[in-house]
Amino acid sequence: MLGIGQVVKNAFRLGTVIPAFNVPYLPMIKPIIQAVADLDSFALVETARIEWLRFECHSAEAVMQEFAKWDRPGHVRLHLDHIPVIDESGSRVDYSTIVQEAIDLGYHSVMVDGSSLDLAENTRATREVVAQAHAAGIPCEAELGAILREGGEAPLSYEDLFKSGAGFTKVEQAALFVAGTGCDWLSVAIGNIHGALSAVVKDKGKTEARLSLELLDRLRQATAIPLVLHGGSGVRREDVLAAIEHGIAKVNIGFEIRSAYEISLRESGGDSAKAQDSVYQRTCWLISEYFNVAGNRRLVAGD
């Protein structure tokens, strides 16, 4: 059985993608894994620190315990997503301890996010976590550039921000960062937006984002490693498919399936089974219709 590092490299080489589904609620894990297996695809299930704090998946340990109940190793792996060095409130995070806990729990890959730091500090923190991950034989994802967050305080409209390129990953910095850290995958900012977290905006549709494919091409050439698209929900499908052909090998999906769960749970009066079915149906749609990766398991992961 191939490790997730090789699976993502295969996707990168073949111009296909590994969807990565965030799970802010533990009951979402079962239907996501079932959908991936039923469509003979391959995907990551992932959890981020902010989801433990603001939603109901509780902790890295709780997610691992639930994942282990339904694990289909030929179809899914578990990824530790977005462990920040500095969190959304501006507080320093004990990121190294959190990452080590996930490694000890058996997570298959990890991510450190030092994107709020300057290049030197991001490089230092990321290099530290890469060493932790590689010592355990697993890959490490990092982030460079300022990915916008839906519902944030940006003074400009999305269109104005896109035109300005504010916060986009810089090609020269990306080359230095990858060489200086040894990270395996790099999350880039090329016009993508993180999902909404506030109660005010989380049930509304996301801004339809688009991607700078010209910048993506330059980043691929400069780094020569698999690139990652965060905030995949709501991006124009034609841009996502083109980005996959131009170096994006992993796409994070959170808002798309989280909103399916939350809306169904509310409209059904708290019926968890119906909410799980909504997640299952939406995950199937994403795999088969949006990404068109149904049946690709053998292509990327072998038998």
C-alpha positions as CSV (number, residue, x, y, z in Angstrom):
1,M,0.0,0.0,0.0
2,L,1.5,3.3,-1.1
3,G,2.0,6.1,1.5
4,I,0.1,9.3,1.1
5,G,3.2,11.2,0.0
6,Q,3.6,8.9,-3.0
7,V,-0.1,9.1,-3.8
8,V,-0.1,12.9,-3.9
9,K,3.1,12.8,-6.1
10,N,1.3,10.4,-8.4
11,A,-1.6,12.8,-8.7
12,F,0.8,15.7,-9.4
13,R,2.6,13.7,-12.1
14,L,-0.6,12.6,-13.7
15,G,-2.5,15.9,-13.6
16,T,-5.2,14.6,-11.4
17,V,-6.2,15.5,-7.8
18,I,-6.7,14.1,-4.3
19,P,-9.8,15.8,-2.7
20,A,-9.4,16.5,1.0
21,F,-12.5,16.7,3.0
22,N,-12.6,18.7,6.3
23,V,-14.7,17.3,9.1
24,P,-15.9,19.9,11.7
25,Y,-18.5,17.3,12.9
26,L,-17.6,13.7,13.8
27,P,-20.7,12.1,12.1
28,M,-19.5,13.5,8.8
29,I,-16.6,11.0,8.7
30,K,-18.6,7.9,8.0
31,P,-20.5,9.1,4.9
32,I,-17.4,10.8,3.4
33,I,-15.4,7.6,3.6
34,Q,-18.4,5.6,2.3
35,A,-18.8,7.9,-0.7
36,V,-15.1,7.7,-1.5
37,A,-15.1,3.9,-1.3
38,D,-18.4,3.4,-3.2
39,L,-17.0,5.5,-6.1
40,D,-13.7,3.7,-6.0
41,S,-11.8,6.9,-5.6
42,F,-9.1,8.1,-3.2
43,A,-9.3,11.1,-0.8
44,L,-8.0,12.6,2.4
45,V,-10.2,13.1,5.5
46,E,-8.7,16.1,7.4
47,T,-9.2,18.1,10.5
48,A,-7.9,21.5,11.5
49,R,-7.3,23.1,14.9
50,I,-9.9,25.8,14.3
51,E,-12.6,23.1,13.8
52,W,-11.9,21.6,17.2
53,L,-12.4,25.1,18.7
54,R,-15.4,26.3,16.8
55,F,-17.3,23.2,15.8
56,E,-17.9,19.8,17.2
57,C,-15.1,17.5,16.3
58,H,-13.4,18.1,19.6
59,S,-9.8,17.1,19.1
60,A,-7.2,15.4,16.9
61,E,-7.7,12.3,19.1
62,A,-11.5,12.3,18.7
63,V,-11.2,12.5,14.9
64,M,-8.7,9.7,14.8
65,Q,-10.9,7.5,16.9
66,E,-13.9,8.1,14.7
67,F,-11.8,7.7,11.5
68,A,-10.5,4.4,12.7
69,K,-14.1,3.0,13.0
70,W,-14.7,3.5,9.3
71,D,-11.2,3.5,7.8
72,R,-10.8,2.1,4.3
73,P,-7.0,2.2,3.9
74,G,-7.2,1.6,0.1
75,H,-9.3,4.7,-0.3
76,V,-8.6,7.2,2.4
77,R,-5.9,8.6,4.7
78,L,-6.1,11.1,7.6
79,H,-4.5,14.5,7.4
80,L,-3.8,17.1,10.1
81,D,-4.8,20.3,8.5
82,H,-3.9,23.9,9.4
83,I,-2.0,24.0,12.6
84,P,-1.1,27.6,12.8
85,V,2.0,29.1,14.4
86,I,0.0,32.2,15.1
87,D,-3.8,31.7,15.3
88,E,-6.7,33.9,14.2
89,S,-6.7,35.8,17.4
90,G,-3.0,36.6,17.1
91,S,-2.0,34.2,19.9
92,R,1.1,32.0,19.7
93,V,0.2,28.3,19.3
94,D,2.2,25.3,20.6
95,Y,2.2,23.9,17.1
96,S,5.1,21.5,17.5
97,T,3.3,19.7,20.4
98,I,0.0,19.5,18.5
99,V,1.8,18.1,15.4
100,Q,3.6,15.5,17.5
101,E,0.4,14.4,19.2
102,A,-1.1,13.8,15.7
103,I,2.0,11.9,14.6
104,D,1.8,9.7,17.8
105,L,-1.9,9.1,17.1
106,G,-1.1,7.7,13.6
107,Y,-2.0,10.6,11.3
108,H,-0.7,10.0,7.8
109,S,0.3,13.5,7.0
110,V,0.4,16.9,8.7
111,M,0.3,20.6,8.0
112,V,1.9,23.6,9.7
113,D,0.7,27.1,8.7
114,G,3.2,29.9,9.3
115,S,1.7,32.1,6.5
116,S,1.0,34.9,8.9
117,L,4.7,35.2,9.6
118,D,7.5,36.8,7.6
119,L,9.4,34.6,5.2
120,A,12.3,33.9,7.6
121,E,10.1,33.0,10.5
122,N,7.7,30.9,8.4
123,T,10.7,29.0,7.0
124,R,12.1,28.4,10.5
125,A,8.8,27.1,11.9
126,T,8.0,25.0,8.9
127,R,11.5,23.4,8.7
128,E,11.0,22.3,12.3
129,V,7.7,20.6,11.6
130,V,9.0,19.1,8.4
131,A,11.8,17.5,10.4
132,Q,9.2,16.1,12.9
133,A,7.1,14.6,10.1
134,H,10.0,13.2,8.1
135,A,11.4,11.5,11.3
136,A,8.0,9.7,11.5
137,G,8.1,8.9,7.8
138,I,5.2,11.1,6.8
139,P,4.8,14.2,4.5
140,C,4.4,17.7,5.7
141,E,2.3,20.5,4.0
142,A,3.1,24.1,4.4
143,E,1.5,27.4,3.4
144,L,2.9,30.6,1.8
145,G,0.8,33.6,0.9
146,A,-2.3,35.1,2.5
147,I,-5.4,33.1,1.6
148,L,-8.5,35.3,2.1
149,R,-11.2,34.3,4.5
150,E,-14.9,34.7,3.7
151,G,-16.5,37.2,6.0
152,G,-13.2,38.8,7.0
153,E,-12.5,42.5,7.4
154,A,-10.8,43.1,4.1
155,P,-11.5,46.8,3.0
156,L,-11.5,45.9,-0.7
157,S,-13.9,43.8,-2.7
158,Y,-12.9,40.3,-3.9
159,E,-12.6,41.7,-7.5
160,D,-10.3,44.5,-6.4
161,L,-8.2,42.1,-4.3
162,F,-7.9,39.7,-7.2
163,K,-6.8,42.4,-9.6
164,S,-4.2,43.8,-7.1
165,G,-2.8,40.3,-6.3
166,A,-2.6,41.3,-2.7
167,G,-1.5,38.4,-0.5
168,F,-0.9,36.1,-3.5
169,T,2.1,33.7,-3.2
170,K,5.2,35.2,-4.6
171,V,7.2,33.0,-7.0
172,E,10.7,34.0,-5.8
173,Q,9.7,33.5,-2.1
174,A,8.1,30.1,-2.9
175,A,11.3,28.8,-4.5
176,L,13.4,29.9,-1.4
177,F,10.8,28.6,1.0
178,V,10.6,25.1,-0.5
179,A,14.4,24.8,-0.7
180,G,14.8,26.1,2.8
181,T,12.1,23.9,4.5
182,G,12.0,20.6,2.5
183,C,8.2,20.7,2.7
184,D,6.4,18.1,0.6
185,W,3.3,20.0,-0.5
186,L,2.8,23.8,-0.6
187,S,-0.6,25.5,-0.1
188,V,-0.6,28.6,-2.4
189,A,-2.7,31.8,-2.6
190,I,-3.8,32.4,-6.2
191,G,-7.3,33.8,-5.7
192,N,-8.8,31.2,-3.5
193,I,-10.9,31.9,-0.3
194,H,-11.3,30.0,2.9
195,G,-14.8,29.2,4.0
196,A,-16.9,31.4,6.3
197,L,-16.7,30.7,10.0
198,S,-19.0,33.3,11.5
199,A,-22.6,32.5,12.2
200,V,-23.6,35.6,10.2
201,V,-22.3,34.4,6.9
202,K,-21.7,30.6,7.2
203,D,-25.1,29.6,5.7
204,K,-24.7,31.9,2.7
205,G,-23.1,30.8,-0.5
206,K,-19.4,31.6,-0.8
207,T,-18.1,34.3,-3.1
208,E,-17.3,32.6,-6.5
209,A,-13.6,32.7,-6.6
210,R,-11.4,32.4,-9.6
211,L,-7.7,31.5,-9.9
212,S,-4.6,33.0,-11.5
213,L,-3.5,30.1,-13.6
214,E,-0.5,32.1,-14.9
215,L,0.8,32.5,-11.4
216,L,0.1,28.9,-10.7
217,D,2.3,27.8,-13.7
218,R,5.1,29.9,-12.4
219,L,4.8,28.5,-8.9
220,R,4.9,25.0,-10.2
221,Q,8.0,25.6,-12.2
222,A,9.7,27.4,-9.3
223,T,8.9,24.7,-6.7
224,A,8.6,21.4,-8.6
225,I,6.4,19.9,-5.8
226,P,2.7,19.2,-5.5
227,L,0.7,22.3,-4.8
228,V,-2.4,22.6,-2.7
229,L,-5.6,24.6,-3.2
230,H,-7.3,25.6,0.1
231,G,-10.8,27.0,0.0
232,G,-11.8,24.8,-2.9
233,S,-15.6,25.1,-2.3
234,G,-17.0,27.8,-4.5
235,V,-14.2,28.2,-7.0
236,R,-15.3,28.2,-10.6
237,R,-15.2,24.6,-11.7
238,E,-13.4,25.5,-15.0
239,D,-10.7,27.1,-12.9
240,V,-10.4,24.2,-10.5
241,L,-10.0,21.7,-13.4
242,A,-7.5,23.9,-15.1
243,A,-5.6,24.3,-11.9
244,I,-5.4,20.5,-11.4
245,E,-3.8,20.3,-14.9
246,H,-1.3,23.0,-13.9
247,G,0.1,21.6,-10.6
248,I,-2.7,21.5,-7.9
249,A,-2.6,17.9,-6.6
250,K,-4.7,18.3,-3.5
251,V,-7.9,20.4,-3.0
252,N,-9.4,21.1,0.4
253,I,-13.2,21.1,0.6
254,G,-14.8,22.3,3.8
255,F,-17.8,24.7,3.3
256,E,-19.4,22.6,0.6
257,I,-20.0,19.5,2.8
258,R,-20.2,21.3,6.1
259,S,-23.1,23.4,4.9
260,A,-24.8,20.3,3.5
261,Y,-24.6,18.7,7.0
262,E,-25.7,21.8,8.9
263,I,-28.6,22.7,6.7
264,S,-29.9,19.2,6.6
265,L,-29.6,18.8,10.4
266,R,-31.5,22.0,11.0
267,E,-34.2,21.4,8.4
268,S,-34.8,17.8,9.6
269,G,-35.1,18.8,13.2
270,G,-31.8,17.2,14.3
271,D,-32.0,14.0,12.3
272,S,-28.4,12.9,12.2
273,A,-29.0,10.1,9.7
274,K,-30.5,12.6,7.2
275,A,-27.6,15.0,7.7
276,Q,-25.2,12.1,7.1
277,D,-27.0,11.2,3.9
278,S,-26.7,14.8,2.7
279,V,-23.0,14.6,3.3
280,Y,-22.8,11.3,1.5
281,Q,-24.7,12.7,-1.5
282,R,-22.7,15.9,-1.7
283,T,-19.4,14.0,-1.4
284,C,-20.5,11.7,-4.2
285,W,-21.3,14.7,-6.4
286,L,-18.0,16.3,-5.7
287,I,-16.0,13.2,-6.5
288,S,-18.0,12.2,-9.7
289,E,-19.2,15.5,-11.1
290,Y,-17.1,18.3,-9.8
291,F,-13.6,16.7,-9.7
292,N,-14.4,13.8,-12.1
293,V,-12.2,11.4,-10.1
294,A,-14.6,8.5,-9.6
295,G,-12.8,5.2,-10.3
296,N,-9.3,6.8,-10.1
297,R,-8.1,4.9,-7.0
298,R,-5.8,2.4,-8.9
299,L,-4.5,5.3,-11.0
300,V,-3.1,7.2,-8.0
301,A,-2.8,4.6,-5.2
302,G,-2.4,1.3,-6.9
303,D,-4.1,-1.9,-5.6
